[in-house]
Amino acid sequence: MTRLPARATALVGALMLLAACSGTPEPSAADERHDVGVQLFQWTWDAIAAECTDTLGPDGYGWVLTSPPQEHITGDQWWTSYQPVSYRVESRLGTREQYAAMVQTCHDAGVDVWADAVINHMTGQDAPGTGWAGSSYTHYEYPGIWTDADFHHCGLTPNDDIASYQDAAQVQTCELVNLADLDTATEHVRSTITAYLDDLLSLGIDGFRIDAAKHMAPEDIAAVVAGLPEGAGIAQEVIRGSGEPITPEQYLGNGQVYEFAYAKELQGVLAGSPGLALDLGSSSTWVPSDQAVVFVDNHDTERNGSTLSYADGERYALANVLMLAGTYGTPVVYSGYAFSDRDAGPPQDSDGTVLDASCSADPQDGDWVCQHRWPQIAGMVGWRNVVGDAARTDEWSQGDAVAFGRGDRGFVVVNAGDDELRADLATSLPDGDYCDVLSTDDCAGSTVRDGTITVTLPPRSAQAWDVSSRP
């Protein structure tokens, strides 16, 4: 997730010129870190390509996660994408040719591409049907791919659905809400899935989010990914449950995992004391930082209410600021569409083809929210790239506010309260004038004098400065 985009080279050069004029320590390419991902949920391949060129590359995003690219069942709902019918790269989001073209366009913009890989299961439909690209199927028969013998049948009644998450065997061999569960312990299933992932890699993608990884044994995933070329990225969805026998740590040998506890904890921090953000990532019960993928929300959590979402407005923006400013994990920004019905799919035409995203300033149901373009979020992506791996310094918190620096390269302050914040804060930034990178003004200036910056921060807002933002 850390391939250095071409724009980073230009930014390093600009910072070195600034350093020569200001006395700021010269940054190097090693200081730069383009690790921020963005999940463009249900965006078409053409829309992602355009966004890579126009927004993601220029704003400094390192990688984009696409929705599942394989053929799926038909229907209006969002979750149709997560019920595979075949492994043809043909979906309501675009064709195989469009997907390949999107990958190349994003790479040209300096943005890696990851695919959401649904490999634990097939459809959850009891009646026979025909998929998006015309492939026929029944619940346990997928001509030319799977037969009944390729699926788990765990023997629970009245159906094979998971009954207890305290039973690891049930979680990994029974069905998740009626989705036909593949027997990933068999060589035929493993090799077929590996071939699908290999096919996506042949289109140029850089890595995979393994959907529902918790519902496959770690050794099964290990066998699947062992057949992939060296360097293919892996990030696994393993939801941490209190007291459950299956834990994210069991999957670390296969690659990174999504640390769901981070998103839930961050929601609590914004609801209580933002100063606790300084402790995020210090828990010994979380996976190590270099193996964690962190997020404020995703397509599931924004619907089940277990985390913050775009509907939380200012609090949601501040949560993203804290995540991007922090030092724990690899961050993923989420970007989807507005909804009131949790099953509602993205905007579609009369044939069910998803429409290209068009960002709305005031999104209503069905409008694209485009959170990744919000000034607070996009500004922090660039800020994070500038501060790189610099250690956290100059920590401060008071009531509903928190501030900290990243070495002598950046400083951020968050006011989550209902009152204006006025404070003089110690910072390691070199003395001089700075622009607030989160502001939509040309330069909302602040000055560092004798290592101190004076801030006046409105309620529920944030400001951030870095060594590349000097007028």
N, C-alpha and C positions, 0 to 999 in steps of 0.2 A: 504493500500500500504506500510505499514511500519513494516510488520512482520520481526523480526530480524533473518537473516540467521545464520546458524551454524558457518560460518567462522568469523562472527562478534565477537563471544565469544573468538576465538583464537586471533583475532586482539586486543581485549581489554586486554587480558592477556599479549601480547607482549608489548603493550604500557605501561602497568603498570610496567613491568620490566624495560623498558626504563626510565620511570619516576623515578623509584627508583635510577637509576644510574645517572640521569642528573639533577634532581631537578625540572623537568617539573611537573606541577600539574597532579595528577593521574586521568585518564579518567575512567568513569564507563560505564556500558552498556547503561545507560540513555543518555550518551553523544553521543553514536553511532547513526547514522541515515542512514538506508539503504532504501531510498525512491526513488531512480532513477529507472525509467522504461525504457524499450526499445521496440519499435514497430518493430517487425521483419516482415515487410510487405511481404506477399505472400510466406513466408517460410513454407516448409512442416513440419508436426508434428515431423517426425523423425529428421529432421535437427535442429528443435528447441530443441529437447531433447538433442542432441549431443552438441549443443551450450551452453545449461544450464550447462552441466557438464564440458565442456572444457574451456569456456570463461566467461559466464555470472556470474556464481557462484564465480569463482576465482577472477574476476575483481570487484566484489562487487555490481552488479546490484541487485536491490530489487525485480523487477517484470518484466514480459514479456507480451506484448500484442500480441495475435495471430490474424490473419485474420479471417473473419467470418467462423465458422465451419459447417454451415448448408448446405444442398443440394442447388445447384444453377443451373442457366441455363448453357448450354454448349457454348463454344466459346473461342477464343484465348485471348481476351482482359482482362485487370485487373479487370474491373468493373463487369464481370460476377459473381464474388464472392459476389457482393452487390445486386444481384437480386435473392432472395430466391424462391425456388420451393416447398420445404417442410422443416420441422424442423428435418429431419434425420441428424445425425452427420456423413455425408458421403460427401466428396468434393474432388476436384482434388488435395487437399493438404494432404489427407489421410483419413483413416477410423476411425470409432468410437473407435476401440480398440487401434489404434495408438495414438489417441488424449488422451485417458485415460492414456496410458503408458507414454506419454510425460509429462503430468501433474505430475505424480508420480516422474519421473526422475528429473524434475525441482525442485520439492519440496525437493527431496533428496539433491540437490545442493544448497538449501537455497534460491530458487527463486520462488516467487509467479507467478501465471498464471492468466491473465485476457483475456476475449474473446471479440472480436468486435461483438456486438449483433445488427443485422439488424431486427428491429421490427416495423418500421414505414410503411413498404411497402412490396410488393412482386415484380413480374417481370415488366419490361417495354416493353414486347413483345406483339405486336398486333396479331401475328399468333400463333396458338396452337403449343405446343412443348413438349419435354421430357427432364427432368432434368438430372443432372450428374449421379444420382443413379437410374434412370429409372422411376421417377414419372412423370405422364402426367399433363399438365396444359393448361389453356387458360389465357387470361389477367385477368379475374375476376372469374375463377373457378379453384379450387385446390382440387381435390377429397379427401374426408375424412378430409379436414381442413377448407376450405373457399368456400363460394358461393358468388354470386354477391351481396347479401344483406349485406355482411360483409365489404364492401368497401364504401368509400366516393364517391359521385358523385356530385361535386359542381356546375355543370350546366354551366360552362364557355364554350364558343364556340371559335374556331372550335374544341377544345379539352378541357380536364379538367386540363391542366397545369396551374401552378401559373402564374398570369399575373402581380401582383403587390405585392412587399414585404412590402408595406406600409399598406396592408390590412391583419391583423393578421388571420382572418378567412380563407382567401385564402391560406396563408402559411401553415395552419394546417389542412385544409380539401381538398385542391386541390392537384393535382399530381405534383410531382417533376420530371421533364423531363419524363413524361409518366409512371412513376412507380405507379402501382396500389396501392392506398393509403388506408390502413386499417382504419376502423372506430373504433378507440381505445376508443371511449366513450361508447361502448357497452360491456356488461358483458361477452358475449361469446368471443369476441376478446381479452379482457383483460385476462381472465382466460387461454385461449389457449397460449398466449404469456408467461404468468407466468409459465405455465407448461413447456414450452421450456427452459426458463432460469433455472428452478428447475432441469431439466434434465442435463443441463451443470454443475450445482453445484454438482449433484450426481457423476460426473466424477472427482470432486475434485478441480475445479477452484475456484478462490478467488474473482473475481469481473468481472464487465462488462463495456466496453465502449459502451454507448448507441448511436448508429449511428443515424444521422438526428433527434436528439431530438427536435430541433427547430421546426420540422414539426409535432410535437404532442403537444397537450395542456399539461401544467405542471401537471394538476390534473389527466390526463390520465396516465402519467408515474408514478405518485404517487400511483395510484391504482394498477398498474402492480407490482411495486417493493415492495409494502406493503405486498404482499403475499410471499415474499422471506424470508429465514431464516435470523435472526439477524446477522449482521457482513458481509453480502455480499456487496462488494464494488460497488459503482456506480459512473461513471464519464460520463457526458453528453456532446455531441457535439452540442453546441449552438453558432453559428457564430454571433459575434457582428456586426451589421450593423449600419452605421451612420443614426441616426434619425428614425430607425425602431421601431415599437411598441413592437416587441418581443425582450426581452433582456435576457442575461444569469442570471441576478439576480432573475428572475421569477422562476428559476429551482433549486435554492439552497436548497430548502426544501427536494429535492429528493436525494441530494448528491453533489459531486464536479462537476464543469463544466470546459471545456476547454476554456481558455482565449486567443482567437485568436488575440486580440489587442496586446498582449505581443510579439508574433512572428513578427507582422508587425512593431512594434516599434523597436524591436531589429535589424531588417533589416536596418531601418533608422539610428540607432545608429552607426552601422558599416560603413555606407556610409558617415556619417558626423563626429560627435565628440564622440569618445568612452567614454569620461568622463561622458556623459549623461547616461551611463549604471548604474551609481551610483543612478540614480533616478528611474530606472525601478522598478515598483511595488508600487511607491508612489502615483500613480494616484487615485484619489477618484472615478473615473469612472470605475475602474476595480473591479472585485469581490475580497473579502478578500483572503489573501494569503493562509490560511488553506483550502480554498474551490476551489482554482485555480489549474488546471493542465496546465503547460506551455511547450512550445516546440519551436524549431527553424523552423521545417517544418514537414509536414506529407504527406501522399500519395496524397492528393488533392492539397495542396498548392505548392508542388514541381512541379506539372503539370500546375497549373494556373499562376505561377510566382508571387504570392502575398507575398512570403517570400523568403529567401535564400534557396539554395539547394546544394546538393553535387557538382553541376556544378560550384559553386562559390569557390570551393577549399579552399584556406587559410582563406578567410573571413568567410566561413561556419564553419570551425574548430574553429576560434576565437569566433564566436557567441555561439557555444556549450560550450566553456570554460567559457564565461561570464554567460551563463544560469546556468551551474553547480556550479559556484562559488557563485552565488547570493543567496538571502534569500527569494525571492518571489516564491510561488507556489511549486507544486510537478512536477519535470522535467521529460520529456519523450524524450529520444534520438530516432531518426528515423533511420531505416536501410532498404534500399530497393535495387533496381537494376537500372543499367544505361538504359536510353532510349532516343530516339529522337522523336519517335511517341508517343504522350501523351496517346494513347489508348493501346499501346503495353503491352501485358501481360508478366509474368515472363517466364524464360526458361522452355520449356515443351517438352515432347516426342511426338511421332506421334499420340498417343491416347489422348493427351491433359493433361496428368498427369504432374504436376509440378515437375521439377527435384530438388533434394536436393541442397541447396545452397553450392557454392564453391567460396570462396572469391578470388578476383582478385587484384593483386597489381596495375594494370593499367586498370580499367574497361572500356570496350567499350559497345556498345549497347547490352543489354541482359545479361551482366555480373553482378554478385552481387557486390555491392559497399562495403557493410559491414562497414559502417561508425562507428558503435559502437565499432569496434576494433581499430580505428585510435588512435595512441598514445596520442594525445592531449585530446581525448574524454574519452578513457578508463582510462587514468591517472587522469582526473578530477573526475571521478566517485569515485575512491578510496580516493582522496583528500576530496571530499564532505563527505564521510563516516567518515573520521577522524575528520573533524572540527565540525561535528554534528550541534547543534543548536547555536553554538557560535555567538555572535553578530558581525556585521561588524565593523572593526576598521581601523585606519591608512589609511584613504582614501586619494588618490593622483591622480591627472590627469594633463596632460600637452600635448597640441596639440593632436596628434593621439594616445596617450598612457594613460592607466589608471591602477591603482594598488590599492589593498586594502587587509586587513587581515580579518581573522575570529577569534577574540579573540587572545589568545596566542597559537593557534593550527595550523594555516595555513596562507599563504600569496601567492598572485597571482599577476602577472603583465602581461598586454597585450599591445603589440605594433602593432597597426593596420596601421601604416604609412609605407612609402616607404623608410625611412631612419633608420639606426641603432639607438637604444636608449641606452644611457649611463646615469646612474643616481644612486645616493645614496639615498635609501629610508628608512624611519623610519618604523619599524615593532615591534610588540609585541612578536615575536618569542623569545624563550630563546636563549642566545648566544650559538654559536657552529657551526659545519659544517652540511650542508644539501645537499641532492640530489634533483635535479629537477625531479619531478614525471612525467613530460610530455616528458622527453628526452628518446630516445632509447638507449643512452649510459648506461653503467653499473651504473655510478654515475657522472652526470654532476654537479660537486660540486659548492656550494656557501657557504659563511661564514657570519654569523651574529655576529657583534662585537658592543658592547655598543648599542644594539637595532637597528643597521643600517645594511642593506644589499646592496651591490654594484651589480648592474645588468648591463650586456651588452647584449642587446637583438636585434637579427637581425630583419629586416623588416618583418611585417606580421607574427609575431610569439608570443608565450606566454611561460612563465615559472611559475612554482608553487612549493611550498615547504610546508611540514607539519611535525608535530612532530614525525611521524612514518618513515620519510624518511632520518634519520640521519645515515651516514655510520658507 
